[in-house]
Amino acid sequence: MPVDTTGLGYTNFRFAEVPWSVHVVKVPRTNGLYELHSVHAAKSAVGLDTLSDQLLLANSATGAPIAAINADFYQRDRAYAGAPRGLQIIDGELMSGPGHDTSFWIDANGEAHATNVESLFRITWPDGTTTPFGLNGERSPNRVELYTPAIGRSTHTSGGRELVLDRAEGSPWLPLHIGKTYTAVVREIRDRGDTQMNPNSLVVSLGATAARRVAAVTNGAVLRIFTTTAPALHGVRTAIGGGPVLVRDGRPQRPPPMAAETYEYTSMFEQHPRAAIGWNQDAFFLVEVDGRQRNLSIGMTLQQLGRFMVSLGCQDGMNFDGGGSATLWFDGEVRNSPCERGEREIANSVVITKERHGKWPQRGPPAVGYGRT
């Protein structure tokens, strides 16, 4: 795959006999000019934007966006549209907790990982009992959810009981980070839901069933909040959900078995538009496969995508949301052909930025290797 003098390259691979059209951006890991970040629509924990619009939200202090790809699966509608199904950490801020699928993250030493991350998030109440909680998502009647200011104007909940929390003296506080312990004081107790958010407060929301299982809490009560995971992700500044793993130690992987033959599972063995991230010691690869377009590209199964990524040189790789969400952006424009004839609004993305030196204030270097048949 051809690259420029910095190690950056883009190629549209064409396989006319299938047909397949695959878009790949290769980003050097050994060149300090480039950084990988996760971004969420509207700079919040919920909401939907196109990939192109999300690039406008990238932290300009980190550099100019040069490439991007859609990322995690997400809730599609209602009040929590855009809530990711998995973990997301943006520049160190914990936006959503781990789900049941794979997470991609970069550790404090710069090494990339893709494994299941187990949430050990919990709240310790004044009587010493503990309760697990979710983060910035839709709260069910029997669950507890913690909301940070990243949720937006309010918690969007209905009913239940909500505790407005302030920082206890000496405790770390916002923005929320992973692998930390926070001590909080209950300032207000509400029984109507949809609590207004304050930039300096947290809200613990208990569904009606969950509230009956928790001992009564009064104003002034002290709670402890743990954002622990297994494995521990101390110091992680970038993480995103997705899955399953496509490549492990240079070998393509078969999708893991599931208890039920759901569409989510059976579609892994069908040919659809796909998006993924892969890597080796030298480079990251953003990979998008066009699909559902008979004369251009029919899409790939997950195993086909894994084999293709191995052919690129990936030692490891993870799947992202596909179908109409599959979008790849490079050097100022969307490069692929979305199956819905335009960009779909999505929850979050992986963005590559290039350090600003004055030469490319808005756009990256010329793309190279525009096609291969």
N, C-alpha and C positions, 0 to 999 in steps of 0.2 A: 504494500500500500504506500503510495508516494506521500511524502511530507515536506514541509518547508524547512527553512534553516533552523527554526526553533523546535522542530519535532512535531508540529501540528499538521494534521491533514484531514481532508474530507474526500470520500469516494462514494459514488453511486454505482454499486455493483449490479449488473444486469445479467440475468440468465434467461435468455429468450426461449429456450426449449421447455421451461416449466409452465408459465413464466414467473420469475421473481425479480423484484426490484428492491434492493437493500441499501440503505443509507448508513454510512459509518463515519463517525468522527473519531480520530485518534488523537489523544492528548498526552504529551509526555509527563510522566510523574517526576522525572529528574530535573525538570526545568522549573525554577522558582518563579517564573513569570506567570504560571497558571495555577489557579486554585479551584477546587470543587466545592460547591455550596448547595444546600437545599433551600428552596423558596416555596412559600405558600401564597395562594391567591389572597389579595387584599391585605397582605402583611398581617394576617390573623390566623386563628386556628380553624376557622370555617370560611366558606365562601368559594366561589368558582370564577376563574378567569381563563382566557386562552393562554397558551404558552407564550405567545408574543407579548401579551400584556404583562405576564408575570416577569418578563425580563426587565420591565420598567421598574419593578419593585426590588430588584437585586441591590444589595448594599453597594452603593457607588464607591465607598471607601475601599472596597476590596479590588476594584478594577472594572474594566469594561466587559460586559457579557460578550463571549465569542462563540459559545455553543450551548445548547440546552436540549433536554429531552423530558417528556412527561414522566411521571413517577408512580406513586402509590395508587392502589384502588381506593375508592372513597364512597361516602354516602351521596346519592345522586339528587335527593330532593328534600323538601320540607325545611324546617328551621335549621337543621344541622347539615344542609347540603354543603359538601366540600370537606366534611370531617374525615380525615384519613382513617383507613382501617388499621394502620399500623403506626409504628414509632416515627416521630419527626422531631429532629433537633435542628434549629436554625441559628448558626453563629453562637452556639452554646445554650440557647434558650430552649427549654423543653416545652414543645407545643402540644404533642399528643403522645400517649403511652403505647407500649408494645401491644400488638394484637396476637393472633394465633399463627401468623405467617412469618416469613423470613424478614429480617431487617438488614440493611446495608449500613455500615458505619465506618468511620475512619478514626482510629485510636490516637492517643496523644503522641505516639511515635510516628504517625503518618502511615501506618499499615492499614490496609482495607480488609474488611471482614463481611461475610454474609452468612448469618446463622439465625436460628430461632433465638429470640430474646424473651425471657420470661419476666413478666411484671411482678415485682414484689411490693408494689406501692401499697401503703397501708397508713391508717390513722390510728393513733393510740388515744383513747378517750380518758377522761379524768379518773374513771374507776379501774383503769389498767387494761381493759379489753381493747382488742384491735379489730379493724374492719378494712378489707381491701377497697380500693377506689379506682375509678377510671378518671381520665383527664380530658376535659374540654370536648366531651362527646355527648350523645343523647343519653339521658338518664332514664333507666327503666324503673318500675315501681319497687323492685327488690334490690336495687343497686345504690351505691354512693358514688357521686361524681364530684371531682374538684374542678373548679373553674378559676382560671387566671384572667387577667385583663386581656389576654390574647383572644378570648372568646368574643369580644366586641362589646356592644352596648349593654347587654344583659345576659343572664344565663339561658334564656329562651325556654325555661321549664314551665310546667304547670303543676300546681299543688305540691304536696310533700312538705318538707321542712328544710329551710336554708339557713346556714350559719355564716354570718359575715365575720371574717377574721382579719385582725390586725397583727402586725409583727410584735412578737415579744422582745423585750430588751435583750440585746446581745445575739439574737438569732440571725442567720443569713436570711435573705428575703428575695424579693423579685429583682430581675426575672428568674423564674424557676429553673433550676438545673437538675440534671440527673445524678443519682447517687448521693443525694444530700439529705440531711435531717433539718427540719424547720420546726420552730416552736412558735405557736400562734395563740392569740387571746381572742375569745369570742366577744365581739362588740355588739352584735345585734342578732336576734332570732326572728325569722319570718316564716309564715305558714301559707303564703300565697304563691310562691314560686316566682319566676321571671325577675329575680333580684337585679337591680341596677348595679353595674360594675364600677368600682372605683379604681383608678390607676395604681393605688398603693395597697389594695386589699385582695384577699382570696375569698371565695365562697365555697363552702361545702354544702352540697345538695343531697338530701336523703329522700329517696322515693318513699311513698306511703308505707309500703311493707318494711323497707329497711329502717325507717324511723321507729317502728314499733320494736325493733330488735336492739336498739341502742338506748342505753340508760339516759335519763333526762339530763340535759346540759343547760346551764344557766349562763347569763351574761357574766363575763369575767373569767369563765372557765379556760383552762390552758390545755391545748391539744398539741400533739406532736405528729408531724407529717413526714413520712419516709418515701423518697423517690428511688428506692433501691431496685436493681434488676439482677438477673442471673443470665449471662455473665455480667459482672460489674462493668459499667461504662464510664467510670470516673474520667473526667477531662475530655470526653468526646464533645466536639463542637459541631459535627455534621453527621446526621443519621436520617435515613428514610426507609419506609416500609415497602414491601413488594412481595415477590416470591412466585414460584418456588426457585430454588437454586438450579441453574442450568448447567454450570460447569464447576467441577471441583477437582483440584489438582491436575488440571489439563485434560480431564475426561468428561464427556457429556453425560448428564444425569437423566434418569427416567423420573417423571413426576411421581411423587410419593403416593401410595394408595390412600383412598379415602373410604370412610365407612359407608357412604351413600353415593349412588351414581347421579350426582347433581350436575347441572349444566356447567357449573364452575369447574368440575373435575373433567367431564367428558370433553369440554371445549379445549382442554390442554392437548388432546390428541387429534384435533381438527385444525385445518389451515385457516388462520386468521391474521389480520394485521398484528404485529408484535412490537414491543419496545423492551430494551434490556440495557444493562450496564455490565461490562466485563473488564478484566484487568490482568496484567502480569506485573513483574517487578519494574518494568520500564514505562508502561503506558496504561491509561484508561481508554476504554472503547465505548462510545455511545452508539447503540445499534437500533435501527428502526427498519422493520419489514413492512412494505406496503401490502395490502391484501383486499379481497372482495372486489377486485377490478380485473375482470377476465382477460382483457387484452394487455394489461400492464403487469399485474402481480396477483397471485391467488392467495398469498400468505403462507405461513409456516406453522407446523406443529411445534410444541416446545422442544421436542427432541431434535427436530431439524434445525431449529434455532441454536440449540446447544452445539450441534456438530459444526454449524457455520462459524460460531464464535471460537471454537477450537481451531478452525482453519485460519482464523485471524491471528492466532497466537495467544488467546486468552487462557490463563491458568485457572481463573475463577470467573463466575458470572452469575447474575441474578435477573430474573424476569421482572418487568414492570407491567402496569395496566396496558392492555392492548385494545383491539377493536377501533372504535371511533376516537379513542383517546390518543392513539399512537401518533406522535408528532415529534419531528426532529428539526431543530433550528440551527443554522450555522451562518456566520458572517453576514448577519443582517436580514435573513429571510428564512421562511420555512422551506426546507429542501424536499420533503417527501410529498406524496399525494394522499392526503387523508381520505379515508373511504367515504366520509360524509360530505365530500367536495368542499370542505372548509374546516377550519379549526374548531374543535369542540372545546367548550369551557371545562377545565379540569381543576383538580384541587391543588396539586403541587408538582414540583419539577426539580430536576438536577441541573444546575447551571455551572458552566465553566467560565471563569472570569480571567482576563489578562491584565496584568499590572499596567497601569497607565504610565507612558513615558512621553506623551505629547504627540507621538507619531500617528496613533490610531485612536482619536478621542471618542469616536462613535462605533467604528467597525474594526474587525480584525483584518489579518493579512489576506491576500487573495487566496481563494480556495484552490486546491490542487487535486488532480485526479478525478475529474468530474464524471467519468463514466467508464464502464468496462462491460463488454458483452461476452 
